[in-house]
Amino acid sequence: MSRFPSFAELAEFDMGLAGCAALIAVWLGVALLSIVIEQAWLGLRRLLKLGKDRSNGR
């Protein structure tokens, strides 16, 4: 028996590692998108509130 792993064993390990990396990348992307949407929503609310206050003469 060889002390080096076979190509099939290496490919199986690399595919599992790639799958794990892909899931982490998707999770981080969704988290970043959520933060961007939240900040855009807060900025839009602030602009609308500022416009409303100015139209009342305040």
C-alpha positions as CSV (number, residue, x, y, z in Angstrom):
1,M,0.0,0.0,0.0
2,S,1.3,3.4,-1.0
3,R,1.8,6.1,1.7
4,F,0.6,8.8,-0.8
5,P,-3.2,9.3,-1.2
6,S,-4.7,8.3,-4.5
7,F,-6.1,10.9,-6.9
8,A,-9.7,9.9,-6.1
9,E,-9.1,10.6,-2.4
10,L,-7.5,13.9,-3.1
11,A,-10.4,14.9,-5.5
12,E,-13.0,13.9,-2.9
13,F,-11.3,16.0,-0.2
14,D,-10.8,19.0,-2.5
15,M,-14.5,18.9,-3.6
16,G,-15.6,18.9,0.0
17,L,-13.3,21.8,0.8
18,A,-14.5,23.7,-2.2
19,G,-18.1,23.1,-1.2
20,C,-17.4,24.4,2.3
21,A,-15.7,27.5,0.9
22,A,-18.6,28.1,-1.5
23,L,-21.1,27.9,1.4
24,I,-19.1,30.3,3.5
25,A,-18.8,32.7,0.5
26,V,-22.6,32.6,0.0
27,W,-23.2,33.2,3.7
28,L,-20.9,36.2,3.8
29,G,-22.4,37.6,0.6
30,V,-25.9,37.4,2.0
31,A,-24.8,39.0,5.2
32,L,-23.1,41.9,3.3
33,L,-26.1,42.4,1.1
34,S,-28.3,42.5,4.2
35,I,-26.1,45.3,5.7
36,V,-26.1,47.3,2.4
37,I,-29.9,47.1,2.1
38,E,-30.4,48.1,5.7
39,Q,-28.1,51.1,5.4
40,A,-29.8,52.2,2.1
41,W,-33.2,51.9,3.8
42,L,-32.0,54.0,6.8
43,G,-30.5,56.6,4.5
44,L,-33.7,56.8,2.5
45,R,-35.8,57.3,5.6
46,R,-33.5,60.0,6.8
47,L,-33.7,61.8,3.4
48,L,-37.5,61.6,3.4
49,K,-37.7,62.8,7.0
50,L,-35.4,65.7,6.1
51,G,-37.5,66.6,3.1
52,K,-40.7,66.5,5.2
53,D,-39.2,68.8,7.8
54,R,-38.1,71.3,5.2
55,S,-41.5,71.4,3.5
56,N,-43.1,72.4,6.9
57,G,-40.7,75.3,7.2
58,R,-38.7,73.9,10.1
